[in-house]
Amino acid sequence: MNLIQIYDSTLRDGAQAQGISYSVEDKVKIVLQLDALGVAYIEAGNPGSNPKDLAFFQRLSQLKLQHSRVIAFGSTRKVGIRVEDDEGLRSLLSAGTPAVAIFGKSWNYQVTSILRTTLEENLSMIGDTIRYLVGQGKEVVFDAEHFFDGYKADANYAMATLATAAQAGAECLCLCDTNGGNFPHLIAEVTSQVVERFPDCAIGIHCHNDCEMAVANSVVAVQAGATQVQGTINGIGERCGNANLCAIIPNLELKLGKSCLPSGSLVHLTSTARFVSEVANMPPNDKAAYVGSDAFAHKGGMHIDAVHKNPVSYEHIDPEQVGNSRRILMSEVAGRSMLLKRIRELDATLTKDSPATQAIVDRLKELEHEGYQFESAESSFELVVRKLLGMHQPFFSMREFQVIVNAPSSSPNNSNALIKITVDGQEEIAAAEGDGPVNALDRAVRKALERFYPRLREMNLIDYKVRVLDSDKASAAKVRVLIESSDASAQWTTIGVSTNIIDASWQALVDSIEFKLLRDQEVADAN
């Protein structure tokens, strides 16, 4: 009962989220990442739904996974036909996976009003399909779609669908809160009854997040005896999303003493969450429990002081247990002692009375007066301190840049940027088009620098924010620009301030690139 199988549906249910469209290569990358994390099952998609999924399963057959079993997903046979004649089941078998997941209706309303068939025929569809697949040597997981709503409508029929699946040879009966509308007390009560009724089958739980209950419902189902949990990395999925495995896994392992991943794998959870966000081209959720960049961030002076004395005062776990890290935000409420601590991370010889310390404090005050705020731009803060301490050697210098906006324009790329930079005495000139002046400038500077620093290709701009600082000056107002960037292993934020939005964007962009190159250099030096 302490061993919980983690069943990941990021590539199938997660792909139904708005804005996500994985390529075959994207899917392969995520499979390898999930296998390295150690999830038990990876639901890879429906091979009968589109040619891309079929091509993906062909690629999967060439991979040697260490921890995970790949599952192909499909439905029961269609109404009124034999299993041998069902094209969907033939496609499912063509995927060549050792295990398959089959969803079937458990809600009488869905059977009669959506499938437009009889309750008896639906049971036959479930039984015929599972027996057929078991006969083909497949491990079968039965997803009882709308199970909890079906249980409320007709408990006997909902249970009959499970009994049919179990008798046909399904190894796991997964209870689905498909509409995401049920509360933990019902999930726990019904799951407990199912566990008692079917002692020879593994019981799974599959929750959606339409009431913000998916994680809680998954956890109480495990407490009620479920031994398989389905969900997605970062909770991505249709509508409000699926149960978030990045919260469920540490909740089960660290709070309930369950075993979900191979020993030592939990420390890779944060990097996995960020990797999937990167591949899916979605901004990471800074507020996400356990893996968000703000999950262990502290700003208030009293909180910071307490955390320094004992982190347990304002942290429910050690962030390193999930591969995250503590962040102390630089702000007017952080206190001088906190500022000194951050400075000493770069130069441990400095004290509060050192001239360099006072110079840094004075410069930071000047910058804050100009409109800079470093609590959300710690990377720019680090670069400012490094420059003042003489610890920073620029990776490039800008000679000049020019940006032209064409309006009206018939093309989405309505802006052009020309940039001249120097790297180690070599001048490089590059031009690029972009969807707006900042995008054009970003493309141009990358084009110029990638010849010298190829790893900049890994870097993505994932968020861009502009705030007007003195709105009484209307269009002449000073603006603050925050740029959030990421690569496969980290994310960071930089800042720029100016009355010229292009100049403010350039400042933040340069800092972002400099910080990426600095991190890469430190990693290379350490190795």
N, C-alpha and C positions, 0 to 999 in steps of 0.2 A: 504493500500500500504506500510505501514511501517513495517508490520509483514511479515518476510521472512521465509519460511519453509526450514530448512536445511535437506537435503536428503543425508545421508552418504552411500557411496558404498565401504568402506574400505574392507568389507568382500567378495565382489563380484568382482568389477573392480580392487580393490587393490590386490586381490589374484592372478591377472594375471601378476603381476610384477615379473621380474626375481628374483629367489632366495627366494620367499615367498611360504611357504606351511603351512597353518594353520592346526592344529589339531582341533578336535571338542571342546576340552577344551579351546584352544586358542580363538576360535570364541566366546564361551560363555563369557569368560573374557572380550573380547572387546565389546560385546553387553552390558554388565553391565556397563562398563566404559562410553560408548556412551550415554546410558540411564541416567547415573548420570550427564553427561555434559548437557543433555537436548536437543539433536537433535530431530527433528520431526519424521524423518523416518530413519530406518536402513535397507538397502537392504542386506539381509542375504545370498543370493546366489540363485542358480538354482537347485531346488530339483530333477530335471530330469537329471542333468549332471553327478552325481556320487553318490555312496552309502554314502559317508562321509557327503555330503550336506543333504541328506535325514535324516540321523541320527541326524544331527545338528538341523534340524527343529523339530524333535521329542523332543529334549532337550529343545528347545525354548518354546514349549507348556507348559512346567512346570515352566517357569519363570514368575514372576509378575513385569512388567516394569512400571515405574512411569511416564515417559515422552514420550517415543518413541513408534511408531507403526512399527512393523516388516513387511517388504515387501519381497515377493518371486518374483524372476525374471524369465521371460521366453520369448519366441518368439510367433509370430502369428502362426496360424495353418499352416501346410505344404501345399505345392501346390497340389491342386486337391483332397483333402480329406475333410470330414466333421469335424467340430470342436469336435463333440462327439466321434470321432474315433482317435483323435490326442493324442498320448501317452504323449507328452510333456505337453499338457494342463491338462491331468489327473494327472500327477506328480505335476504340479503347484497347483492344487486344493488340493492334498493330504497334502501339507505343512500346510494347515489350518490357513494361515495368513489372517488378515482382509483386507489387501491390496495387490495388485499385480502390477508389472510393466511388460508391454509388449512392446518389440521393434519390429518395422516394418520399411520397406524400404521407404524412401522419395526421393531417388535419382533414376531417371529413368534408369540410367546406371546400377545401382545395381540390379534393377528389371529384366531388360532384359538380362544382361550379367552374373550376379552372380546367381540370383535365376532361370534364364532361364524360365521366364514366361511372361505373358502379363501385361501391366499396369493395365488393368481392373481386372484381377485376383488378383493382389496385393492389390487393394482397397477392393476387396471382402474378402481377407484374414484378413485385418485389421478390417473391420466392423464386420465380422462374429465372430472373436475372442473376441472382446471387448463386443459385445452384449451378447455373451454366458457367459462371466465372470461376467458382471453386473447382468445377470439373476441369477447367483449363489450367489448374494449378496456381491460381491467384489467391493471395491474401486479400480479403475483402473487408473494407470499412463501410458500414451502412450509415449514411447521414440521414437521420430522420428529420426531414425538413418540416419546419413549423411545429416541432413536437410539443412545445409547451402550450401554444395556442390550441393545438389539437387536443391536448390533454384536458384543458379547461372546457372544451366543447363536448368531448366524448372520450373520457378516460379509457374506457374499455377498447374503443377502436384504436386509439393511439398506441396502447399497449399491444394490441393485436399485430400492428405493423412491426413492432420490435420482435415479437414472438415469431412471426413469419421469417424475418431476417435471420434470427438466431437459429431456427430450425433448418434453414437453407444453408447454413455454414458460415455466416458472417463472424469474424473474430472480434470485431469491435462494433458496438452500437453507439453512435454519436448523437446526442440529443441537441437539437438546433433551436436556438431562440432567434429564428430567422428575421423576424420583424424588430427585434431588439427592444420589445416593449414590456418585458417582465422584470419583476423585482427579485432581489436575492432570497427573500423568504420562500417564494414559490419555487424558485430554481432548486434550492436546497431540499425542500420537502419532496418534490417530485423525483429529483435525482436519487435521493435516498431510497424511495420506493422501487425505482428501476434497478438499482444496485442489488437490492434484496431479492427482486423477482428474477434476475438473470445473473446468478453467481458464476456461471461458466463463461461469460463474455466480459471483455473489457468494456467499460462504459466511458464514453467521451463526452465532451461539452464543446459546443460551438456557439459563440455569442456575438451579437451585433450591438452597436453602441448607441442606438437611437435614443435611449434614456440616460446615457452616460453611466450605464451600469455594467458594461461588458466585462471589465476587469473584476469587479466585485462578484458578478454572477459566476464567472469562471472559477474564482477562488472558493466560493461557498460550495460549488459543485464538487471540487476536489475534496473539501472537508466532508462532503456527504458521501464520498466514495468513488468519484470518477477518477480514472487513472490515465486518461488521455485528454489533453487540452489543445484545441485548435485555435489559431489566431494568426496575426500577421505582425511583422516587424513594424514598429511605430504606429500600429493600429490602423494602417491604411486600408481602405475598402469602400464599397459602395455606400452612398448616403452619408451617414455619420461615422462610418468605419467599422472595423472588426475589433475584437478583443485584442488589446495591445500586449504582445508577448514580452515586450521590453519592460513592462510593469509586472506582468503575471509571473514570469520566471524568477525574478529576485524576490517577489512576495512569497512565492512558494518555497524557495531555497533558504532565504535568510530569515523569514518570519515563521514559517511552518516546518522547517527542517526536512523538506522534501528534496529528492534528488531528480533534477530535470536535465542537467547537462553533464558531460564527462567532468571529472574532477579537474579543477583549475580553469575551466572554460568561462566561468561567469565574468572574469575580468575582461573578456573580449566583447561584452554586451554593448558597451557604449560605442566602441569603434564599429561594430556591426550595424548599430542603429544609424550612425552617420554615413556609413558606406552605402546602405540601402537608400537613404535620402539622396545621396549624391547620384547614384545610378538612376533613380527614379526622377531626378531633376526636380525635387521638392525641397523647399527650405526646411531645415530641421526645426522641430518644435523646442524652443529654448526652455519652455516651462514643463517639458515632459518629466515625469517622475523618474528618478534614478539616472537617466541617460541625457537629460537636457542640460544645456550649458548653464542654466540658472538653478539647477536642482540643488547645488551646494554653494550658491553664491550668497555672500553676506555684505551688507552695506552699512547698517546702523552701527555707530561706535560701540554701544553697549553690547550688541550682539557679537561684534568682532572681538572685543575684549574677552567675552565669555568663551568664544570658540577657541581663542588662543590658550586659554587656561585649560579647557577640556572640550573638545569638539562635540561630545555627547550633549552638551548644553543646548545646541541648536541644530544637531544633525542626527537623524534617526539611524544611519549606518555610516561606516567609513566609506567615502566615495570610491576609494581604490578597489573596494570589493567588486564593483561593477565596471571598473576601468574608467571611472570619471575622476574629476579632481575638484578640489575646493577652490573657489574664486573669492577673493576679497576685492570688492568694488571700490575704485578710487572715486571719492566724492567729498563734498564739503562736510558730510557727516561721518566720514571714516576716521578722522582724527589724525594728528601729527605722528603718533606712534605707529599707526598703520602705514603711513606714507614712508616713514623711515624703514620699516620692515621690508616694503617692496623695493626700496632703493638698495638695501643691503643684500637682496637676492642677486643683484648685479655686481655689487662691490661690498664684500663683507667687512672691509676695513673702515668703512664710514661710520661715524657716530653722529648723534644729533647736533654736536658742536662743530663738526667738520665744515670748513668753508664751502666745500662742494655740496654738502647737504643743503646749506642755506641758499646757495645759488640755484639749486634745483627747486626748492620751495618757492623762491622768488619768481623764477621763470614760470612755474605752474600757476602761480597766482595771476601773473600777467596774461597767460593764455586763457585762464578761466574768465578773466575780465573781458577778454576779446570774444568770448562765446564758446570756447572749447569746453567740453565735458568729457572726462575720461572714464567715467564709471561704465560706459557702454563701449568704450574704445581703448581697451587696455593695451592693445598692440601698438597704437600710436603713443600711448603713455610710455611704454618700454622704449620705443625708438627715441622719444624726446630725452629720456634719462640717459640712454646710451650716448647720444650726441653730446650732451652736456658733460659727460664723464670722459669723453674722448675715446669711447669704446666702439664707435660705429664708423665703418669705412663704406661709403656709398657704393652700391653695385653699378650705378650708372648716373650720368648727369644729363639733364635736359638742356638742350641748346635753345630750342624754341618749338612751339607748336601753333598750328592754325586750324581753326574749326569753321566750317561753312555750313549753314543750314539752308536748304533749298525748299522754298515754299511759294506756292503750292507745289506738291510733288506727286507724281503718279506712282512712285515706287515706295515701298515701306522703308527702304534705305534712303532717307531724305537728307542725310548729313554726311559730310566728308571731313576727314581729319588728316593733316600732314604733320609729321613730327620728326625732329632731328635730335638724336641722342648721341652720347659718347660713352663707350665702354672701354676702359683700359687704353685710352688714346685713340680708339677706332671710332670713326663717325658712322652712324647708320641713319638712313633716311627711309621712312616708311609712310605709306598712305593707305587709308581704309575707308570704306563706307560703313554706315551704321544706321540703326533705327533710332535716331536722335543723336545729339552731339556727344553725350557721354559714352554711348555705345560705340560711336565711331572712334572716339579718342581711346577707349579701352582696346578696341581691335588694332588700332595703329601702333600703340605702344607695345602690345604683345608681339605684333608682327616684327617690330624692330628688335625686340629683346630675345625672342625665342631662338635666334641663331646662336646667341651667347649662352642662354640659359634654357635648354630644351624642356626642363621640368615645369616651366611655366604653363605648358599645355595641360598639366594636371589641375590647374587652378581655375575655379569658376567664381564668378560674381553671383551670389545667391540672393542678395537683398540690397536695396538702395533707398535711402530715406533722406528727405529734405525737410528742414524745419526753418521757418522764418523767425528770426530772433527779435527784430524790432519792427513790428508790423505797421507802426505809425509812419514809417518812411516809405510805405507802399512798395513800388517796384524797385526803389533804391535800397531796400532793406538788406541787412546782412543775413546770410543763410548759413546753416550748419548742415553738412552732408555726412551721413554715416554710410559706409560701404561694408557689407558683410561678405566675406570670401571664404572659400573652403577648398580643400583637396580631399583625397581619400581618407586621410587620417585626422584632420583637424579642421576647425573653423575659427575665424578671427575677424575682428571689427576694427576699422580705422576711421579717422575723422578729418574733416577739412572745414575751415570757416573763412568766408569772404563775402564781400558785397557782389562778387561775380560768381554765379553758380557754377560756371565751367571751371574757374580757378579752384573753388572749394572742392569740386569733384576731383580735379587733378591732384590736389593735395592728398585726399583720401585714397585715391587710386595708387599714387606713388608709394604711400605708406604700406598699402596692402601688398604690393609687389615686393617692396623691400623686406617686409616681414616674412613673406614666403621664402625669399632667397636666403634670409638670415637663418630661418629654421632648417632649411635644406643643408646649409653650410655646417650648422652645428651638428646635425645628424651625421654628415659625412666625416666631420672631424672626430666625432665620438667613435666611429667605426674604423 
